[in-house]
Amino acid sequence: MYLINLDYIKPLDAVEEHLDAHIAFLEKYYQTGNFICSGRKNPRVGGIILCKFSSEAELRDALTEDPFFKNKIANYDIIEFFPTKFAAGFEQFM
């Protein structure tokens, strides 16, 4: 499982310009079952994506499709982790 920490490197007007396409990117990977949850940071300086992929290489390939990546809107910090304790029902995402 991976946690992706996005940090915006361009102003919010650039983020807004590409937001609809970014949301379409997110939806694609929700439909494949790779993305589990996502959302904005507060304050709005980036976002977080919790996801599962078979490898970091597969995840990095997927991220190249993100309009925020293509247009150099955000930097991505990828953290791999192994859930060992979680709330009831979360096992469906494992």
Number of C-alpha atoms within 10 A of each C-alpha: 19 21 18 19 19 21 17 19 15 15 10 15 9 15 21 11 11 16 15 12 14 18 12 13 17 19 13 13 15 15 9 8 13 20 20 16 12 16 10 12 13 8 7 10 16 20 18 17 18 17 21 20 15 9 11 15 10 11 17 13 10 14 17 11 13 20 20 25 15 11 12 14 20 21 16 18 11 16 12 13 9 8 11 5 8 8 6 7 7 11 10 6 12 10
